[in-house]
Amino acid sequence: MNALAFTPLTIGPLRLRNRFIKAATNEGGARGGVPSRRLVQFHGDIAAGGVAMTTLAYCAVAPDGRTFPDQVTLDEATVPHLRVLTEAVHAGGAAAMAQITHGGCFTFVPPTQTRRPLSASGGFNKVGMMSGQWLRQAMTASDMQRVAQQFVRGARLAQAAGFDAVEIHMGHGYLLSQFLSPLYNRRRDAWGGDLTRRLAFPLEVLGRVLDAVGSQLAVVCKISVTDGHPRGNAAQDGAQIAHALQQAGAHLVVLSAGLNIESITTMFGSSFPKENRTHVGNPVVAAAMLLQRWTEPKVQFRELYQLQNSRVARAVAHGPLAYLGGVHSLANAEQLLAEGFDVIALGRVLIHRADLVNAFASGEVAESGCTACNRCVAMMYTPGGTSCVLGVPGDAVLNRTPAAS
């Protein structure tokens, strides 16, 4: 066993007990935007299972920043529920990270502050084919100032709720990713054009969040190191983005990949099965999954499927990097650490088995039993929320019970 995997690491003001973190995955545990007892249980179990830090996904920084209605929104009313979650995580010996995000034009929620969903550039909105919001609106300088301040407010509310870190989501086709990617950003001003200008608004958000909470919380950025699309960012661009974020002070950069609409298999490393449609009650989401099955190439899962792209970033960005994508065994983790990655981010394998890190440490298992079938993705829409189809479904009663009730 490589002892390095189980040694501490300091990122910013936060000391992690080992090198494993739970990556952000939507757990479907916030009906009406209220964190549930099931969501608390889910992250508490993973914390007790040995990770150094677990990430609560998709905490919207504003109502207009939500992708879907049942999404945590960072506001004063949510803080007591989130505090129950962070206390459970801390009781398990782990740190808690809130992923703070704005969906931009990747949303199924009608905007309230603007006529159309915001994005880097205006024009046709692909996701609007499913939501009826056919056009997106280019952000003005005033919009950017307002949204940047919403990220700051979200980070401060996460701190008030007891989180130890915030992860600014800059990947997967959400708002900040829409600025970074030339597929979405077609501006001809200071916020568009070459990569340096496309980075301007995400860097401003990062800088403001660091100024607000960076001395108390670890500030992490999640990016798509490649968009997985010929007109999007390639690995060389992702490497430069990671480097720029580190130069601006990010304490850790998580290397994910892909876009929700254009390249979902790049993100997950394998295709979605037809069985996923049987679990989705939301007709809009069901249509999206069907469209992806028709348009996406069939991809078979392979371990460490993002390693080649992530190596490009590792060669350029010299600060702490978290590898994400197809870690299936302790040997995978040992290889990544030997190649110079600092943190191992785990997703599906922890949905399959919450105590996997402890099982690795004790020698009980050396490989995950996860089959990477991706059916857990659709399980988020079931009454019990996200769970592995090979295990016990989530408790539907707990999932509709507010965490602080």
C-alpha positions as a printed NumPy array, in Angstrom:
array([[  0.   ,   0.   ,   0.   ],
       [  1.288,   3.466,  -0.913],
       [  1.437,   5.399,   2.358],
       [  1.189,   8.684,   0.464],
       [ -2.502,   8.062,  -0.284],
       [ -3.222,   8.182,   3.435],
       [ -1.016,  11.096,   4.416],
       [ -2.353,  14.605,   5.145],
       [ -2.283,  17.482,   2.673],
       [ -2.792,  21.183,   3.295],
       [ -4.743,  23.246,   0.758],
       [ -4.995,  26.902,   1.706],
       [ -6.079,  27.083,   5.349],
       [ -7.447,  23.505,   5.33 ],
       [ -5.615,  20.338,   6.314],
       [ -6.993,  17.161,   4.69 ],
       [ -6.493,  13.901,   6.565],
       [ -5.65 ,  11.953,   3.411],
       [ -5.628,  12.347,  -0.375],
       [ -9.169,  11.139,  -1.178],
       [-12.111,  13.493,  -1.644],
       [-15.701,  12.874,  -2.678],
       [-16.344,  14.647,  -5.98 ],
       [-19.564,  16.604,  -6.431],
       [-22.436,  14.441,  -7.673],
       [-26.088,  15.467,  -7.626],
       [-27.721,  13.402,  -4.885],
       [-31.32 ,  14.459,  -5.519],
       [-31.69 ,  15.25 ,  -1.833],
       [-33.083,  18.784,  -1.799],
       [-36.769,  18.696,  -2.728],
       [-37.904,  22.246,  -3.337],
       [-34.344,  23.366,  -2.647],
       [-34.37 ,  22.269,   1.02 ],
       [-31.573,  19.883,   2.08 ],
       [-33.062,  16.66 ,   3.429],
       [-32.163,  14.237,   6.182],
       [-31.328,  11.734,   3.449],
       [-28.763,  14.196,   2.051],
       [-27.256,  14.516,   5.532],
       [-27.141,  10.739,   5.863],
       [-25.536,  10.343,   2.438],
       [-22.645,  12.71 ,   3.156],
       [-22.314,  11.625,   6.758],
       [-21.846,   8.02 ,   5.669],
       [-19.195,   8.997,   3.137],
       [-17.357,  11.089,   5.737],
       [-17.376,   8.194,   8.196],
       [-16.198,   5.977,   5.347],
       [-12.777,   7.581,   5.304],
       [-12.6  ,  10.414,   2.75 ],
       [-10.751,  13.568,   3.671],
       [-13.507,  15.791,   2.311],
       [-16.947,  15.367,   0.779],
       [-18.501,  17.827,  -1.669],
       [-22.123,  18.967,  -1.695],
       [-22.961,  19.538,  -5.347],
       [-24.737,  22.34 ,  -7.19 ],
       [-25.332,  24.913,  -4.469],
       [-26.778,  27.729,  -6.571],
       [-25.652,  31.217,  -5.632],
       [-28.984,  32.75 ,  -6.707],
       [-32.486,  31.562,  -7.642],
       [-31.734,  32.438, -11.275],
       [-28.567,  30.376, -11.011],
       [-30.399,  27.107, -10.501],
       [-30.41 ,  24.48 , -13.216],
       [-33.518,  22.781, -11.808],
       [-36.032,  23.53 ,  -9.016],
       [-34.888,  20.789,  -6.598],
       [-31.454,  22.295,  -6.149],
       [-29.885,  23.744,  -3.04 ],
       [-29.905,  27.535,  -3.153],
       [-27.547,  29.342,  -0.808],
       [-29.688,  31.727,   1.22 ],
       [-30.333,  32.423,   4.895],
       [-33.224,  29.947,   5.055],
       [-31.005,  27.093,   3.86 ],
       [-28.159,  27.667,   6.316],
       [-29.704,  25.785,   9.303],
       [-30.302,  22.714,   7.126],
       [-26.788,  22.855,   5.719],
       [-25.354,  23.206,   9.203],
       [-26.903,  19.842,  10.108],
       [-25.086,  18.355,   7.111],
       [-21.697,  19.858,   7.928],
       [-21.995,  18.735,  11.55 ],
       [-22.636,  15.172,  10.373],
       [-19.63 ,  15.326,   8.066],
       [-17.395,  16.666,  10.825],
       [-18.635,  13.943,  13.172],
       [-17.329,  11.469,  10.595],
       [-13.894,  13.089,  10.715],
       [-13.99 ,  14.706,   7.268],
       [-14.106,  18.237,   5.912],
       [-17.159,  19.542,   4.056],
       [-17.029,  21.457,   0.777],
       [-19.908,  23.335,  -0.864],
       [-19.804,  23.494,  -4.638],
       [-21.042,  26.977,  -5.542],
       [-22.416,  27.441,  -9.014],
       [-24.543,  29.411, -11.443],
       [-26.147,  27.52 , -14.311],
       [-26.231,  30.401, -16.778],
       [-28.163,  29.282, -19.834],
       [-27.951,  25.629, -18.761],
       [-31.198,  25.867, -16.839],
       [-34.732,  24.52 , -16.783],
       [-35.845,  27.301, -14.417],
       [-37.379,  30.44 , -15.976],
       [-35.352,  33.573, -15.146],
       [-36.831,  36.235, -12.911],
       [-34.29 ,  39.066, -13.126],
       [-33.804,  38.946, -16.892],
       [-35.948,  38.134, -19.921],
       [-33.714,  35.262, -20.966],
       [-31.195,  33.04 , -19.169],
       [-27.768,  34.627, -18.9  ],
       [-24.645,  33.413, -20.656],
       [-21.354,  34.68 , -22.024],
       [-22.981,  35.327, -25.412],
       [-26.532,  35.642, -26.659],
       [-28.275,  33.661, -29.359],
       [-29.754,  30.208, -29.692],
       [-29.84 ,  28.207, -26.444],
       [-29.419,  24.458, -27.012],
       [-30.867,  23.422, -23.684],
       [-33.829,  25.682, -24.42 ],
       [-35.018,  23.033, -26.863],
       [-36.09 ,  21.086, -23.765],
       [-37.105,  23.951, -21.474],
       [-38.76 ,  26.323, -23.938],
       [-36.11 ,  28.998, -23.336],
       [-34.89 ,  29.118, -26.896],
       [-32.651,  32.18 , -26.586],
       [-29.9  ,  33.13 , -24.16 ],
       [-28.824,  36.616, -23.162],
       [-25.265,  37.966, -23.193],
       [-24.269,  39.274, -19.785],
       [-23.585,  42.968, -19.409],
       [-20.878,  44.386, -17.166],
       [-23.61 ,  45.101, -14.618],
       [-24.787,  41.474, -14.777],
       [-21.243,  40.285, -14.164],
       [-20.828,  42.517, -11.135],
       [-24.106,  41.254,  -9.698],
       [-23.328,  37.585, -10.305],
       [-19.766,  37.909,  -8.963],
       [-21.224,  39.349,  -5.781],
       [-23.69 ,  36.445,  -5.655],
       [-20.745,  34.038,  -5.64 ],
       [-19.219,  36.006,  -2.757],
       [-22.479,  35.923,  -0.824],
       [-22.815,  32.194,  -1.517],
       [-19.304,  31.552,  -0.199],
       [-20.016,  33.525,   2.972],
       [-23.263,  31.648,   3.539],
       [-21.383,  28.361,   3.057],
       [-18.952,  29.513,   5.729],
       [-21.853,  30.379,   8.041],
       [-23.225,  26.867,   7.479],
       [-19.967,  25.318,   8.682],
       [-18.326,  24.324,   5.396],
       [-14.54 ,  24.117,   5.348],
       [-14.153,  24.779,   1.627],
       [-16.008,  26.072,  -1.394],
       [-15.61 ,  24.726,  -4.92 ],
       [-16.322,  27.27 ,  -7.651],
       [-17.814,  25.287, -10.527],
       [-16.153,  26.389, -13.771],
       [-16.8  ,  23.238, -15.789],
       [-19.445,  21.111, -17.495],
       [-21.147,  23.927, -19.406],
       [-22.409,  26.004, -16.463],
       [-22.075,  29.792, -16.48 ],
       [-18.357,  30.22 , -15.758],
       [-17.617,  27.384, -18.154],
       [-19.679,  29.246, -20.75 ],
       [-17.202,  32.114, -20.445],
       [-14.167,  29.834, -20.647],
       [-15.294,  27.807, -23.656],
       [-15.058,  29.227, -27.199],
       [-18.057,  27.049, -28.017],
       [-20.23 ,  29.385, -25.916],
       [-18.175,  32.565, -25.602],
       [-18.204,  34.509, -28.863],
       [-17.795,  37.952, -27.367],
       [-15.574,  40.568, -28.976],
       [-14.913,  42.661, -25.894],
       [-12.718,  42.343, -22.799],
       [-14.467,  39.106, -21.777],
       [-14.177,  37.192, -25.048],
       [-11.785,  36.262, -27.81 ],
       [ -8.538,  34.583, -26.814],
       [ -8.203,  32.454, -23.701],
       [ -6.78 ,  35.288, -21.615],
       [ -9.92 ,  37.351, -22.162],
       [-12.249,  34.361, -21.754],
       [-10.619,  33.84 , -18.367],
       [-11.292,  37.389, -17.209],
       [-14.714,  36.933, -15.611],
       [-13.99 ,  33.533, -13.965],
       [-10.775,  35.014, -12.547],
       [-12.706,  37.986, -11.186],
       [-15.132,  35.642,  -9.433],
       [-12.247,  33.639,  -7.986],
       [-10.485,  36.771,  -6.786],
       [-13.563,  38.102,  -5.031],
       [-14.274,  34.788,  -3.327],
       [-10.65 ,  34.529,  -2.181],
       [-10.795,  38.056,  -0.774],
       [-14.028,  37.256,   1.074],
       [-13.299,  33.827,   2.585],
       [ -9.903,  32.607,   1.372],
       [ -8.16 ,  33.037,   4.715],
       [-10.783,  30.882,   6.465],
       [-11.929,  28.423,   3.788],
       [-10.118,  26.492,   1.106],
       [-11.146,  27.898,  -2.27 ],
       [-11.211,  25.22 ,  -4.954],
       [-11.981,  25.53 ,  -8.676],
       [-13.445,  22.722, -10.781],
       [-12.808,  22.896, -14.512],
       [-13.294,  20.841, -17.64 ],
       [ -9.707,  20.246, -18.674],
       [-11.175,  19.445, -22.093],
       [-14.644,  20.278, -23.397],
       [-14.709,  17.123, -25.498],
       [-15.935,  19.08 , -28.519],
       [-13.958,  20.112, -31.615],
       [-14.969,  23.773, -31.207],
       [-14.361,  23.827, -27.46 ],
       [-11.302,  23.867, -25.233],
       [ -8.736,  21.117, -25.708],
       [ -6.401,  19.783, -23.027],
       [ -3.773,  22.425, -23.801],
       [ -6.36 ,  25.13 , -23.09 ],
       [ -7.48 ,  23.387, -19.915],
       [ -3.883,  23.255, -18.747],
       [ -3.544,  26.999, -19.213],
       [ -6.82 ,  27.574, -17.366],
       [ -5.598,  25.482, -14.425],
       [ -2.306,  27.379, -14.383],
       [ -4.054,  30.772, -14.476],
       [ -6.381,  29.811, -11.623],
       [ -3.454,  28.668,  -9.511],
       [ -1.537,  31.866, -10.281],
       [ -4.61 ,  33.796,  -9.117],
       [ -4.571,  31.955,  -5.78 ],
       [ -6.863,  28.904,  -6.095],
       [ -5.913,  26.451,  -3.369],
       [ -6.787,  23.379,  -5.466],
       [ -7.976,  22.772,  -9.023],
       [-10.151,  19.741,  -9.732],
       [ -9.648,  18.379, -13.257],
       [-12.942,  17.162, -14.654],
       [-13.989,  17.141, -18.318],
       [-16.864,  17.46 , -20.742],
       [-20.026,  19.507, -21.218],
       [-23.529,  18.51 , -20.125],
       [-25.148,  18.979, -23.523],
       [-22.426,  18.43 , -26.088],
       [-20.151,  15.772, -24.562],
       [-21.647,  13.925, -21.621],
       [-19.624,  10.777, -22.331],
       [-16.439,  12.825, -22.006],
       [-17.58 ,  13.686, -18.492],
       [-18.578,  10.175, -17.4  ],
       [-16.185,   8.18 , -19.539],
       [-18.907,   5.837, -20.773],
       [-22.327,   5.889, -22.39 ],
       [-25.656,   6.078, -20.6  ],
       [-27.722,   2.87 , -20.779],
       [-31.29 ,   2.77 , -22.035],
       [-32.387,   1.695, -18.54 ],
       [-31.748,   5.224, -17.292],
       [-34.927,   6.445, -18.974],
       [-37.042,   4.097, -16.874],
       [-36.108,   5.929, -13.673],
       [-36.735,   9.513, -14.739],
       [-40.087,  11.038, -13.864],
       [-39.197,  14.463, -15.237],
       [-40.177,  14.429, -18.944],
       [-37.686,  17.19 , -19.775],
       [-34.798,  15.222, -18.298],
       [-36.027,  12.025, -19.928],
       [-36.035,  13.791, -23.301],
       [-32.518,  15.063, -22.694],
       [-31.252,  11.578, -21.904],
       [-32.948,  10.184, -24.987],
       [-31.379,  12.913, -27.132],
       [-27.961,  12.145, -25.687],
       [-28.391,   8.428, -26.44 ],
       [-29.161,   9.272, -30.071],
       [-26.383,  11.807, -30.587],
       [-23.51 ,  10.637, -28.372],
       [-21.116,   7.912, -29.549],
       [-21.165,   4.622, -27.67 ],
       [-18.236,   4.648, -25.254],
       [-17.048,   1.764, -23.086],
       [-15.718,   2.614, -19.627],
       [-11.995,   2.353, -19.019],
       [-10.104,   3.122, -15.854],
       [ -8.41 ,   6.536, -15.592],
       [-10.156,   7.696, -18.75 ],
       [ -9.069,  11.329, -18.27 ],
       [ -5.421,  10.613, -17.496],
       [ -3.995,  11.645, -20.85 ],
       [ -5.737,  15.031, -20.75 ],
       [ -4.939,  15.567, -17.086],
       [ -1.245,  14.866, -17.651],
       [ -1.157,  17.892, -19.936],
       [ -2.444,  20.043, -17.091],
       [ -0.052,  18.473, -14.592],
       [  2.895,  19.42 , -16.801],
       [  1.85 ,  23.082, -16.934],
       [  0.087,  23.844, -13.626],
       [  2.432,  23.547, -10.671],
       [  0.052,  23.904,  -7.723],
       [ -2.182,  21.228,  -6.161],
       [ -4.346,  19.307,  -8.655],
       [ -7.103,  16.777,  -8.036],
       [ -7.521,  14.024, -10.614],
       [-11.103,  12.988, -11.441],
       [-12.172,  10.318, -13.904],
       [-12.329,   6.542, -13.648],
       [-10.444,   5.829, -10.427],
       [-11.5  ,   2.247,  -9.722],
       [ -8.775,   0.82 ,  -7.493],
       [ -6.121,   1.636,  -4.937],
       [ -3.55 ,   0.883,  -7.634],
       [ -5.115,   3.642,  -9.772],
       [ -4.732,   6.083,  -6.885],
       [ -1.133,   5.036,  -6.288],
       [ -0.309,   5.567,  -9.961],
       [ -1.841,   9.047,  -9.951],
       [  0.055,  10.107,  -6.848],
       [  3.275,   8.732,  -8.323],
       [  2.659,  10.868, -11.423],
       [  2.412,  13.993,  -9.297],
       [ -1.309,  14.505,  -8.764],
       [ -2.034,  15.635,  -5.22 ],
       [ -5.642,  14.581,  -4.583],
       [ -7.832,  11.731,  -5.828],
       [-11.477,  12.702,  -6.466],
       [-13.973,   9.827,  -6.354],
       [-17.591,   9.838,  -7.533],
       [-19.491,   6.738,  -8.593],
       [-17.335,   4.377,  -6.549],
       [-18.409,   6.148,  -3.337],
       [-22.059,   6.01 ,  -4.346],
       [-21.505,   2.275,  -4.736],
       [-19.694,   1.961,  -1.385],
       [-19.465,   4.846,   1.074],
       [-16.657,   3.275,   3.127],
       [-14.405,   2.471,   0.173],
       [-11.494,   4.589,   1.445],
       [-11.511,   2.803,   4.809],
       [-11.7  ,  -0.498,   2.947],
       [ -8.662,   0.503,   0.89 ],
       [ -6.772,   1.548,   4.027],
       [ -7.508,  -1.686,   5.905],
       [ -6.663,  -3.891,   2.953],
       [-10.189,  -5.317,   2.863],
       [-10.483,  -4.512,  -0.841],
       [ -8.135,  -3.228,  -3.525],
       [-10.772,  -2.512,  -6.199],
       [-14.248,  -1.02 ,  -6.272],
       [-17.245,  -3.153,  -7.143],
       [-18.769,  -0.255,  -9.132],
       [-19.576,  -1.267, -12.708],
       [-19.669,   2.329, -14.041],
       [-23.119,   1.619, -15.478],
       [-24.167,   5.277, -14.912],
       [-27.609,   4.273, -13.703],
       [-26.939,   6.11 , -10.434],
       [-27.199,   9.337, -12.46 ],
       [-30.876,   8.714, -13.165],
       [-31.49 ,   7.533,  -9.588],
       [-31.205,  11.142,  -8.424],
       [-34.734,  11.649,  -9.782],
       [-36.251,   8.823,  -7.731],
       [-38.057,   9.511,  -4.425],
       [-35.079,   8.295,  -2.401],
       [-32.46 ,  10.228,  -4.32 ],
       [-29.136,   9.025,  -5.653],
       [-28.086,   5.479,  -4.837],
       [-26.325,   2.58 ,  -6.495],
       [-28.661,   0.199,  -8.335],
       [-26.594,  -2.681,  -6.916],
       [-27.386,  -1.618,  -3.351],
       [-30.247,  -0.356,  -1.197],
       [-32.326,   2.559,  -2.562],
       [-32.343,   5.812,  -0.633],
       [-35.008,   6.312,   2.011],
       [-37.84 ,   8.277,   0.397],
       [-39.229,   9.441,   3.754],
       [-35.873,  10.852,   4.845],
       [-35.494,  12.444,   1.425],
       [-38.628,  14.536,   1.84 ],
       [-37.863,  15.452,   5.471],
       [-35.999,  18.771,   5.891],
       [-32.61 ,  18.303,   7.508],
       [-33.222,  20.706,  10.38 ],
       [-36.735,  19.523,  11.193]])
